Amino acid sequence: MKKRILCKAAAAVFYLMLPWMALTCQAGENVISEGVFINGVDVSGMTAAEAETVVQQQVQALSDSVITLTMDEDQESRTWGELGLQWKNTDLITEISHLGTTGNIVQRYKEQKDLQNQNIQFEIEYTIDEDALRSFVEGMSAYNSEPVEGSVYMGDDGLLYVEGGTDGLTLDVDATLTALEEYIEGWTAGDTVIEATVERVSPEVTAETLSKMTDVLGTATTDYSASSAARAQNIVTGTSKINGTLLMPGESFSVTDAVVPFTAENGYELAPSYESGQVVDSYGGGICQVSTTLYNAVLKAELQVDQRSNHTMTVSYVDPSKDAAIAEGLMDLVFTNTLETPVYIAGSAYGGVLNFTIYGEETRPANRTIEFVSEVTARTDATNNIQLVAKTDQNVGYLVQVQTPHEGLSAVLWKNIYYDGVLSETIQVNSSTYQATAAIWEVGVVSSNTALTSALYSAIGQNSLEQVQALLANGVQTEAAQTETTQTEAPQTEAAQTEAPQTEAAQTETPQTQAPAAQESASGTGGDVTIIQ
């Protein structure tokens, strides 16, 4: 009984399969089963050759697709065909041709019925010419770049502008090739944009860092409107050599290094400066007003002052202890940016007004303020301090004051710190001592009256202005009277003057010996220091 049931079931299946068997026989050759797709294209009922043609057409169409490789704003493009695109899984047609054609008749029937009820997708796999692909990638190395350090400049509108500060790029060829090969394995169609793998090298000075310098940390102004044209030019020249300085965190700045040499070739002119307690003309005279103004801006910005010296004598453009003198090879103003962000130094000298402003990122509390107070702790009167200098190139009667006396004093600079207007702390910034200097008078000593000349040298040696003035008042008149008598009594004068040269020659030896000594004392030659005020 059981065997008869199985036979009936098999017969039923056989009768159901008759139409399918009839169709298969009528086809005359094997065709791809129903429900088979390649890259979304239905290849059901096609022969293997027809399906292969479809695939080749798709590969050809894809060869015209474009792949674009980018490095930031730069890019290069190729077609897949130029990179040697080929069909990789060529055994795909054989595989799908055998679907529903292997096994016994029942197995084949079941497999084909399953395909009809649920489609099956096959994907084309591709391969690329490795040499062509590597050549394409390596060509992008032309866009490698070095990092561009950031810089800052001040526009005509008084605002700071940032340039540069961009990363450098170096193409990673192998990593880019790996990324492309992985992409190709899953690629099906269409144009492609792929970003190359690069190594980024950041500059030491980035645009992001520089863009934070929007705050005024410290500013100072002094007046030079009373300066001579030469001194004013020196101030303009020195300021221009400091203007635009960018100081990175931890970096130090030397004013002397920035402004030397003090020569005409470097833009400087002869102007008054301090030398051994005297005012003399030298190239760069006035440059100390530049360093002094910058010093006050640095104090207000609260940068670290490493070196600072006061003048030998007081200056008129700032209070005592607020000055900063420089002398090439001897004195300097040096400071360090101790902040965590860079600072920018802007300097201007125009119309008799000298200004330095230091820009950066403000991190100090908003309720905190500072002030700097100069306190004079001692004074030395120089009113009656006089120094006389013999001038061997000027006649008797020449008496000119070439330098006014300078009061000597000691001073201390204090820094007061306030919070919400209440004094919180007082710190000593520096202490300065300024020499008292004499009023300097030049005295002419050229005369045929040896007695008068000798007396003048004696008065000069004692620095007695009163004696010089008295000698000149009496001696010049006597000399004039003697000259008049000589012209009236010519024969007697000639007889008397016959031996005069011998007598005068002997007397003039002493003044000639004294004159250089007096000049050496006045000028201080030998180890002099010129401080360009």
Secondary structure by P-SEA (a helix, b strand, c coil): caaaaaaaaaaaaaaaaaaaaaaaaacccccccccccccccccccccaaaaaaaaaaaaaaaccbbbbbbccccccccccccccccccccaaaaaaaaccccccaaaaaaaaaaaaabbbbbbbbbccaaaaaaaaaaaaccccccbbbbbbbbccccbbbbccbbbbbbbbaaaaaaaaaaaaaaccccbbbbbcbbbbbbccccaaaaaacccccbbbbbbcccccaaaaaaaaaaaaaaccccccccbbbbcccccccccccccccbbbbbcccbbbbccccaaaaaaaaaaaaaaaacccccbbbbccccccccccccbbbbccccbbbbbbccccbbbbbbbbbcccbbbbbbbccccccccbbbbbbbbbccccccccbbbbbbbcccccccccccccbbbbbbbbbbbbbbcccccccccccbbbbbbbccbbbbbbccccaaaaaaaaaaaaaaccaaaaaaaaacaaaaaaaaaaaaaaaaaaaaaaacaaaaaaaaaaaaaaaaaaaaaaaaacccccccccc
